[in-house]
Amino acid sequence: MEIEKALLDKVNVWLTPAFDSETQAAIRQLMETDPKGLDDAFYRNLEFGTGGMRGVMGAGTNRINKYTLGKATQGLSDYLKTSFPGQQLKVAIAYDCRNNSDTLAQVVADVFSANGIKVFLFSELRPTPELSFAVRHLGCQAGIVLTASHNPPEYNGYKVYWADGGQLVPPQDKEVIQVIEALEYSAINWDAKPELVELIGDEIDKEFIKMSIESASFNTSAEARQKLKLVYTPLHGTSVKLIPDLLENAGYSSVSIVSEQAVPNGNFPTVKSPNPEEPEALSMAVALADQVNGDVVIGTDPDADRLGVAVRNGNGIITLLNGNQTMVLMTEFLLSEWKKKDKLDGKQFIASTIVSTPMMHELASAYGVECKVGLTGFKWIAKMIVDFPEQEFIGGGEESFGYMVGDKVRDKDAVTSTLLLSEIAAQAKANASSLYQELLKLYVKYGFYKEYLISLTKKGRDGAAEIKQMMVNMRENPRKEINGQRVIMVEDYQSSVAQNLLSGEEEQIHMPKSDVLIYYLEDGTKICARPSGTEPKIKFYFSVNDKLDDVKNFKAVEASLDQKIKNIIAEMALE
């Protein structure tokens, strides 16, 4: 198979002395034995998506390796110097349990130090929310986490945080990318200055735990905390560094940890995928909960920003909550606590995303606060805190199992959220209720919103093209009717136009452009199509709703909503 000239030109750059012999050997092997793999490794430069730069580890421009990360770090160093002239630049770096994360973190630290930038490097793996906290706590201009979140073992990633503790957002994100893209690999300064690298760890842990307790403790009695039986798994990830100590310090003494998953391991040997969104990932924790009669199961992804929760349903069977359900439970609890303390005066807000449950708007309306909605990705919620300093942020989340309590951490935070969830569960149990029963009560009070997600995986260059074409088809041939319901509104976040299909009127969408389409049907159904920014997937989000007049009718209404979702999926030929 002949290699195209444009591709060969990119490959040949990596066969120059600027690259080590091991890398060159790996590339030559690809050239000789795997032309398709070579194409995938070089057909593009690794991109910044909703969660930073994420990809498969290996040699090439479309891979995570010392050179792509070195180039990104060099570009970021140059950008920091122009953004903060005359300041002593400081950067914090953390990394998770993934294979090579520790060595890649050292590479990043070396390049920063070579550029005269002070580096605070965690001595061992740590959760992503702790890095976000550390950036502000240490007065840094930026932060880096080496993580691929919940992606498969062959992945790693590079998340960039700004001085506010949130991930890069406009205009910095595009400006940084431009600087990086303009760099040659030969421009990377590898001449590390070890004296500029300071190891950190326990002292930040203590401050983080103190902050979490202050943010997520709500007058739960000591007895209630002791009686709650928690089962917890870090899924071989980083949260084991904080969550056990946090729960103990907060007064939760009955915590069973899944021992087989308590040791950090980048191969994730006990799960197909370390993603708490998938029921299989929590199966060992559920089994342990049945063994010890646990009330609540909590699992976190490898970098501890996502939180999976399973609770006992009305029949005592442990059931996984989806991200929307957990978000609604936590948000309503926070709102009620703020109201109890007479802290709501109309200057507060909660936050969510365009693909998450509309039920968040119902909560906001009931408590007289604003619900701000942003694009997918927690960086947009963090940006709201910066953009609206006159308002107080109570809490917010997204459907993909992420939640943030208050504004001390500027990214989704499974650690602090674990404590908040425990507080809700402990108080419910003390009142002869449960998380499950509390959720049903919310459906009666605010309306029963049922959400469902389909992810279609399309790998490689061909997969990316297929996903692109699917979005083109939906734009060029928009549906007028779905499941017997008229489509009344289509929001296209790529063109920034919301069109009312009944009146023909158009409105501008005042958000950054994004490849997202949302259909709104006349019965309140919401359907969203969105290519993932971090994985080779296209995602379809469904939200349907109905009234629930009594808890005892939950099963019947749920069955009706489930059928509605099935009908929509069948009509759209998505399964």
N, C-alpha and C positions, 0 to 999 in steps of 0.2 A: 504493500500500500504506500503510494507516494504521499509525502508530507507537503501540504500547501506552503507556498513561500512565506506568506504572512505569519503562519504558525512557526515555520522553521526559523524565521528571523528572531522571534521571541525566545525560542528554545536556545538558539545559539548564544544569546546573551548570558544564559545560565551555564554555558560551557566555557566561559572566560575565567581568568584567574581570580576575579572578584568573588567566586563561589568555591567552596571547599570541595575536595576530591570525592567525598562521600556523596554529596549532592549531585556532582557531575556523573558519577557512576550510576546513580539511581535513574537519572534522566536518560543516559545512554541505553540502559536496560529497557526503559519504556520505548525508546525509539526502535529497538531491535525486536521486542517481543509483544508490545501492546500499543499499537498506533492509536486505538480508540481512547485508551487510558491517557496517552500523551496529549491527545486533543482536549480531553476533559481537564487536564492539569494546567493547560496553557491558553484555552480559548478565550479567557477573559481574566481580568484582574479581580481578585476577591473583593466583594463589595460590602459597604456598610449598609446593613438593613435596619429593621426595627430594634434589633438587639445588638448592634455593633457589627463587627466582622466575625463571621462564623463559617467554618468549613472543615473538610476532611484534612487530616494531617498528611504531609508528604511534600515532595519536591514540585515546584511549579508556581506560576503566578496566581492560580486559582486554588491554592492550598495554604494551609496554616503551616508555617515553618519559620526558622530563625530569620530568613531574608524578608519574607513578606511582613513579618512583625517588626523586624529591624527598620525596614523602609517606612512603615506606618509610624513607628516611634520617632524616627528622624524627622519626618514631616511634622508630627505633632510638636516636637521640640522647637523646630523653626517657627511654627505658628504661635506657640506660647511666648516666645521671645518678642514677637511683634505685637501680641495681644496685651502683654503686661510689661511694657518697657521700663527698665530701671529697677524692677523688683527682683528679690531673691526668689527664684522659682522653686516650688516644692510640689512633688508628685507622690501620691500613695499608690502602692501596688499590692494586690491580693491575688490569690490563685486558688483553684479548687482541686478536687481529687483526681482529675483526669490525668491520663498518661502524658508525660512531658510537660505538665503545667508548671511544675517547679523550675525546670530548666529553662522553659520559655520565659517565665517571669524574671529569671536572672538575666536573660538576654535583654529583655526590655529595660530592666534596671541599669544594665551596663551602658546601653545606648543613651539613656537619659543622663546618666552621670558623665558620660563622655562629652555631652553637650553642656556641662557645668550646672546641671539641675540637681537639686537636693532630692533624694529618694527615701521615702519611708516604705520599706519592704517587709511585709509580714513574714515572720520566720517560718511559719507553717501555714498549711491551708486554712482558709477562713471563708465564711459566707459572704456573698455579694453585698447584702445590706450593711454588713459591718464596714465594708470598703466605702460605701456611700456615706456612712456616718463619719468615718475616719477623715475623709476629705475635708469636711467642714470643721471637725474637731481639731485637726492639726493645721488648719489654715492653708490648705493646699490650693493651687490653681487648677489641678486636674488629678484624675485617678484612673487606674487601669485595673480591670479584673480579667485574668486568664480563665475563661470558662466557656463551655458550649452548652451550659444550662442542662436541659434534659435530652439533648441529642444523643444518638448512638455513640458507642465507645471510640469509634474512629475519628470523631470530631473533636475540635477544640475551637476556642474563640478569643476575641479581644474586644472587651467592652471599654469604651472611653467615657469618663465622667468629667464634668466641668466643675468650676469653683463652688457652685451651689449644691453640689452633691448629686445632681441629676445627670443622666446621660446626655450626650451631645444632641442639641437641637439647632434649628436654624437661628441665626445664619452661620454659627460656628461649624456645624456638621459639613455643609457643602464647601466652606472655605478650607477646612482641614483636608478634605478629600482632594480638592484642587492642588493644594501644596504637595500632598503625598504623590498624586498622579504625575506631577511635573518632575519628581525626583528620579534620578538614575540610581540603581542599586550601588553604584560605585561611590555615591555621595554619603552613604551611611558611615557615621563615625563610630567605630568599634573600640576606640581607645578608652576603655573604662577607667573611671576614677573611684576606686573602692572607698576612699575616705568620704565620699558624698552619699554613700548608701548606709542607712541606719536601719537595723532590724527592729521591728516592733511586734507586739503580741499581747501578753497578758494584761498590760495596763489599759489597752484599748478594749479588751474583752470586758473588764470591770466597768468601764464607763458605758459601754454599750448595754450591758445587763441593767445597770442603774437606770439608764434612759428608758429601756423597755418596760421596766416595772413602773416607772413614773407615767408612761404613756398608756399602759394597758391594764392597770389594776383599778378595780372599781368597787371597793368596799365589800368584797366577798368575804364572808366569815371564814375564820381559820378552820372551823369544823367542816364547812362546805367544801373547801379546797382539799382537805384531807380525805373526804369521803368519795371524791371524784376519782374514778379509776381510768387512767389514761394509758393507752398503748401507743408507742412512738417508734417510728423508723426513720433514720436519715438516708435510707437507700444508698448506703456506702459513701455518702457525701459529707459535706462540711458542717451541717447544722449540729452534728454531735459535739462540736467545739463549744457551742453556746447553749443549746436548748436544755440539756439535762441540768446544767447549773442554774439557768434562768428559772426553770420550774421549781427547783429545790429552794432557791432564794425567795421565790414568791409564795412558798408554802404548800406546794403540791408534792405530797410525799408518796402517793401511790402511782408511780410511773413505771410501766413495764417496757423495756427496750428490746426490740427484735435483735438478739445478739448476733445472728448470722449476717445482719446488715449494718452493724454498728461500726465496723472497721472500714475506713475509707479505702476504696479500690476503684481505679479507673476502668477496670474491665466489667464492673457491675455483675459479678458472677451469679447472683441469685435472681436476676430479672432480665427479661427480654429488652426492656427499655426502662431507664430510671426516671420515668415520668409519672408523677402521682395523678395525672389526669386519666391514666389507664388503670382500670380495676386490677389487672394482673399484677401491677407493681406493688399493690398493697395487700396481696393475697396472704403473705406470710404474717403480716401485722394483723389481718382479720382473723387468721387461725389462732394467733396468740390471744387476741381479744376474747375469742370464744372459750379458750382454755382458762383464762383468768377472770372471766366475766367482766371484761372491760366495758366502760360506757362509751368511750370515744376513741377512734383510731386517728392518729395524725401522722402524715408522711410528708417529707420535704424532698425536693429535687436536689441534684448534686451541689448546686451553688446556693441552695437555701433561699431562693426568692419565691418559689412556688410552694403552695400548701395544699395538700390533699387531705380531705376530712371524710371519715366514714362514721355513721351513727346507727344506733339500733332503731329500726322502724317500729310501727305499731305492733308488729308480730314478734318483736325481739330479734329480728334478723338484721345483721349489720349491712348497711347500704351506703354506697359511696355517694356523697353529695357532689353536684357539679359546681364549677366555680361561681356561677351566678347565685346559686343557693347560699353558698358560704358567704359571698359578698353581701347579700341581702340581710342575712342573719347578723353579721358583724356591724353593718352600717346602721340598721335599725336600733341595735343595742347602743351604739355610740350616741346616736341622736337622742334616744330616751335618757341616757345618762347626762348628756349636756342639758337637756330640758329640766331634769331633776335639780340640777345645780343652777338653774336659771341663767344659763350662759348663752341662750339663743336670742339674739336681738336683730336678726335679719341680715347680719354681716358675715354669715358663715356659708360655707359651701361643702358639698360632697362632690365626688368626681367618678366618672366612668368613661367608657369608650363607645364608639359608634356601633360596635358589634356585640355589646353586652346587653343585658336585660333592660327593657324599658321600665321595669318595676322600680328601678332606682329613682326615676322621676316621680313616681307615686309616693315614695318615702319622703323625698325632698319637699313635695307639695304639702304633705301632711304636717311636716314640722316647720314649714315656713322658711326653708333654706333653699339655696340655689343648687341645682345639679348641673355641673359643667360636664360637657362631653367632648372628648378629644379623639384623635386617631388612635388606632391600635398601637400599643407600646407604652410602657409606663413613663417614658421620658416626657410624654405630652402632659401627663398628670403632674409630674414634677415641675414642668414649665408653668402650669397654671398658678402654682404657689409663688413663683417669681413674678409672673405677670400681674397678679392681683394682690399686692402686699396689703391692701386695705381690708381684705377679707381673711377670715380664719379658715384653715382647712381642717375639717373634722376627720375625714377618712375617705377612702375610695378604692376601687379595684376594677378588675376586668375579668371577663369570663374564663380566661386561661389560668385560673387558680392563683391569681396575684392579688395582694391586698397591701395597703399602706395605712398605718394608724398614725394620724397626726403628721407633723412636718419635720420631725427630727431626722428621719431617713427619707431620702428622695428617690427611692426605687421600691419596687415591691419587696416586702419584708416578711418572709415566712416565720422568722424567729419571733418578733414582737406579735405577729398575728396568732402564733401558737398560744401565747399567753392570753390574748384577748379571747380567743375561742374557748380556752379552758375556763375563763371567768364566766362566760355565758353559760357553758355547760354546767359548771358547779352551781351557779345560782338557780338554773332550771331544775337540777336534781334536788336541790334543797327545798324547792317549791313543789315537789312531787310531779315535775314535768321532765322534759328532755329536749335536746336540740331538735329532734324530729318533730315533737309536738309544738315547739315554739315556731318552727317553720310553717307548719300547717295553719297555725293561728294568724301568721302574717298573710297567708294566702286568703284567708277569710276577710281580713281587715283591708287589704290593699288590692285584691284580685289575684287570681291564680295564673302566673306566668310560667310557661313551660318552654325550656330551650333545648336545642339539639344541635350537634355539630357533626359534619361530615368532612373528613380530610382525605383528599385524593393525592397519593404520592406519584410524582412524575420526575424521575431522576435524569441528571445529565443535560446535555445540550438539547437533545430531542424532547425531553420532558419539559424543559423551560419553554421551548417553542410551542408545545402542545398547550401549556397553561396560558401562554400569551394569546393563542388562537381562540381558546375558550372564552376569554374575556372580550376579545374582538367580536365574536359571534353574539354574545349577550348584548353588546352595545349596538351592533348593527341591526339585530333582529330582536328588539325588546318585546317582552311578553306583555300582552294587554290583559290577560286573565290567567289566574293560576288556581286550580282546585275549585272552580266555579265562582271565584271571587275576583272582582275587578282590581287591577293594579291601579291605585289612585295617585301614587307618587313614585318617581324614580330619582334617586340621588346618585350622581356620578361624581365621585371625588377626584377623578382624573381631569375632567373638564370643569370641575367646580360649579356644576349646574344641577339644581334640583327642579325637576319638571313635574307639574301637576297634569296628569294625563286626562283628567276630566275637563279642566278649564283651558289647558294649553299654556297656562302661565309658567314662567320660569323665574327662579330666584338664584342668586349667587350663593355659593357655599363658602363661608369665610374661614377656611381651614387650609393648611398646606395641601398641595395636590398629592393624591395617593391613588393607587390602582385598586379602587373599591367601588362596587355597585351595590346599592340597597333598594329593594322593592318593598313598598308598603301596600298592603291589600286593604280592602274596605272593611274587613272584619277585625282589623288591628294586627293581623299577621305581619311579621317583618322577616324578610329573607335577604341575606347579605352574601355576596361573593367576593372573596379576597385572596389573591396569591400571598403565600407566607413570605415574610421578609427574612426569615432565618432558616427555612427548611425547603426542600424541593417539593412543595405541596401547594394545592389550591384548596381553600377552605370555604365551606358553605355553612352559614349560621342561620338557624331557624328559631323564631320566637312566636309562639301562639299564646292566646290567653282567653280566659273565661271567668265568670263569677263563680265563687265557691261560697255558698250560703251557710254551710255547716261542715265542720271537720269530718263528720261521719260520711259525707258525700264525696270525700277526696278521691277515692279509688275510681268512682264512676266518671267524675270530671276528668281525671288524669287519663283514663282510657280513651275518652272522647278526644282529648288534645293529642294523645299519642297517635291516634288514627289519622287525625288531620295532618300531622307531620309526615306520616307514612304516605298519605295520598299525594302530598306536595312533592316528596322525593321521587315517587314513582312517575308522576307527571313530568318532572324535570329530567327524568332518566339519569339520576345521579348514582344509583346503585343497581 
